[in-house]
Amino acid sequence: MSQTRILIGIAIAVLFQTALLGQMVWAQITLLNSPTEVVLKTTPVDPRDIFRGDYVILNYEISAFDRNKVPIADGLESGDDAYVLLNTQGSTAEPLEVLAAAPSDLRQGQALIRGHVNYVLRDEMTPNGSDCEDCPSIFISYPIDSYFVPEGTGTELEKYRDERALGVVVALNEEGDAAIKGLMIEGEKIYDEPLF
Amino acid sequence: MWPTSYAKRVASDLESWVEKGWVSADNAPNILASLNKEDAPSKLPVVITVLGAVLIGFSAMAFVAANWADMSKGLRLGILGLAMWSAYGAAAFLHMRNQVAFTEAAFVVGVALFGANIMLIGQMYHLPQDFPAGLLAWSLGGLVTAWVVQSRAALAATQLLLMGWTMAVISEGDIHLMYLLPWAVAALLAFRLDWGPAKHLALIGLIVWLLGNSPNLAENLGWGPIELLAVLSSLFGLIWLAGIAGEERQQPFARALQGYAAITLLVMFWVGHVVDEGFEDGAGYLIPALSVVALLAASVFAFARASIFAPQDIIALATFPVGILLSGALTTSDGDVPLILTAPLLLALCVWLVTLGTRLHNRFLINLGFAAFGGEALYLYLETFGTLLDTAAFFAIGGILLIAGGFVWERLRRRATATQSEATS
């Protein structure tokens, strides 16, 4: 390969890789700058990612729904996208409804978060056959289930698991995309994620 | 420099050639000297340099994983981004100075730092753990780099990343067809660069993809491990045949194809004869049976067309899937596997592999046959058939049969050689 060609090749490689990285950063910054912000209750556990270090898994209260308490759209299956309509008027967001598609417009005090249906329970029976009126009917995961922390500090957050006092500040756009903006403990912001 | 096996062989033959007068005594030292001459540059510095580049990549990943809170996100991203650009800048500089090995190492560092940057962004913005998406982005960056700068090391790194990507997708229970597209692009570059290790990685990548997808495919088809292994064995038997046909036509990659097919078939037979499961209810015998028929038909065709293919090869190749099906058919509902029947088949296949390797002058097949034979014998010793006395009897009978077989074989060979000599005189 001639020197000119390889120099052009290197320039293309650098530009392509930088553009990919830039797109990833830009998408997140755009989302984090969204005016809609909600607080979701969560319970953290502390594992480790081999590539990205220590993090806490955030299990949200809005991850499991009982159809007797929250209306769930018919026809949702495992693997589908689900849209959870949230009431944002309280200190923490509360689920109003689980939808199969994003609504065309949202009312004042409402927000939308998109998740992924992990599985759906059709019959309201426990495995041993007894009635199970309060059993969750649908389990949803969200793309905000990991919170990366400095090495060795994950256990500090994990101690709030039982107290259920931990809240996650989440930025949402109109399509229901979510990004973590910070953490709250007992109503007080303990981590505020800077954009850079 | 260590003498190669070729140099050692020539050195030992040279003495007899001089005695027979085929080579003059004056020329013999010159021939030996030319064999030992170090005219090819050592590859060791290249290997060490690329290994150093890999370590730098791991260092960057550990830097990301530490998530050092004392440094702002922007600064961390700036450092890694700048490091990535510097690596490519260094590659350009080194290329202009004709430092090929260091240029390749710089490309590996660049690709590694690109991956570290992806991880850092994922960590900074708390993106969910999505290995497939991360590995795909990383692989694409590597693939573009490898193509535009025609880098061997970047290509090899990308091929490994692509394998990681497909395994990550497959581990989520999906059948992953999309892999074939970037795999083909990488394989094309491997052949364009005409670089052996990348060609091997292309073949390994295809085997990993094929075997990795198989359990998900089998689940969709309602097959159990026996049906799946039998069909795959027939498929790899066909791949082996393609390798033999390629060798007949002196295709450059035919031997490697045979080697990979042989390893895969032995591993699958081994799994098939120890897995304590019979046929899956309702799976049906049709497709496994048809796959064996297809293999037999192709073997007969190969026998008719390729002079290096022998009748015993047809039986041996078919024994791989048939032996697995036999194991499934005879496995009891309690999970007792018929090792007493299938283990001798595997040992016989190992012996056949040694004979095939000898016939084709393929040292890899010979060594593989011996290694597999030893491994299976050790497994059987540790597993034991019923009691230790039964195992002792099995090994003794097997040993006697092999010695007797070797004796008969030698007699037949001598008789055939004598007949040939008479016919020519």
Chai-1 contact restraints between the chains, C-beta under 6 A:
chainA,res_idxA,chainB,res_idxB,connection_type,confidence,min_distance_angstrom,max_distance_angstrom,comment,restraint_id
A,M1,B,Q150,contact,1.0,0.0,6.0,A-B,restraint_1
A,I6,B,H95,contact,1.0,0.0,6.0,A-B,restraint_2
A,I6,B,V149,contact,1.0,0.0,6.0,A-B,restraint_3
A,L7,B,A92,contact,1.0,0.0,6.0,A-B,restraint_4
A,G9,B,V148,contact,1.0,0.0,6.0,A-B,restraint_5
A,G9,B,V149,contact,1.0,0.0,6.0,A-B,restraint_6
A,I10,B,Y88,contact,1.0,0.0,6.0,A-B,restraint_7
A,I10,B,A91,contact,1.0,0.0,6.0,A-B,restraint_8
A,I10,B,A92,contact,1.0,0.0,6.0,A-B,restraint_9
A,I10,B,V149,contact,1.0,0.0,6.0,A-B,restraint_10
A,I12,B,V148,contact,1.0,0.0,6.0,A-B,restraint_11
A,A13,B,T145,contact,1.0,0.0,6.0,A-B,restraint_12
A,A13,B,V148,contact,1.0,0.0,6.0,A-B,restraint_13
A,V14,B,W85,contact,1.0,0.0,6.0,A-B,restraint_14
A,V14,B,Y88,contact,1.0,0.0,6.0,A-B,restraint_15
A,F16,B,V144,contact,1.0,0.0,6.0,A-B,restraint_16
A,Q17,B,F114,contact,1.0,0.0,6.0,A-B,restraint_17
A,Q17,B,G141,contact,1.0,0.0,6.0,A-B,restraint_18
A,L21,B,N117,contact,1.0,0.0,6.0,A-B,restraint_19
A,M24,B,I121,contact,1.0,0.0,6.0,A-B,restraint_20
A,V25,B,I121,contact,1.0,0.0,6.0,A-B,restraint_21
A,Q28,B,Y125,contact,1.0,0.0,6.0,A-B,restraint_22
A,F51,B,M61,contact,1.0,0.0,6.0,A-B,restraint_23
A,F51,B,M119,contact,1.0,0.0,6.0,A-B,restraint_24
A,R52,B,A65,contact,1.0,0.0,6.0,A-B,restraint_25
A,R52,B,M119,contact,1.0,0.0,6.0,A-B,restraint_26
A,R52,B,G122,contact,1.0,0.0,6.0,A-B,restraint_27
A,R52,B,Q123,contact,1.0,0.0,6.0,A-B,restraint_28
A,G53,B,A65,contact,1.0,0.0,6.0,A-B,restraint_29
A,G53,B,N67,contact,1.0,0.0,6.0,A-B,restraint_30
A,P143,B,P128,contact,1.0,0.0,6.0,A-B,restraint_31
A,D145,B,P128,contact,1.0,0.0,6.0,A-B,restraint_32
A,S146,B,H126,contact,1.0,0.0,6.0,A-B,restraint_33
A,S146,B,P128,contact,1.0,0.0,6.0,A-B,restraint_34
A,S146,B,Q129,contact,1.0,0.0,6.0,A-B,restraint_35
A,Y147,B,H126,contact,1.0,0.0,6.0,A-B,restraint_36
A,F148,B,N67,contact,1.0,0.0,6.0,A-B,restraint_37
A,F148,B,Q123,contact,1.0,0.0,6.0,A-B,restraint_38
A,F148,B,H126,contact,1.0,0.0,6.0,A-B,restraint_39
A,P150,B,N67,contact,1.0,0.0,6.0,A-B,restraint_40
A,P150,B,A69,contact,1.0,0.0,6.0,A-B,restraint_41
A,E151,B,A66,contact,1.0,0.0,6.0,A-B,restraint_42
A,I180,B,H126,contact,1.0,0.0,6.0,A-B,restraint_43
A,F196,B,K73,contact,1.0,0.0,6.0,A-B,restraint_44
A,F196,B,G74,contact,1.0,0.0,6.0,A-B,restraint_45
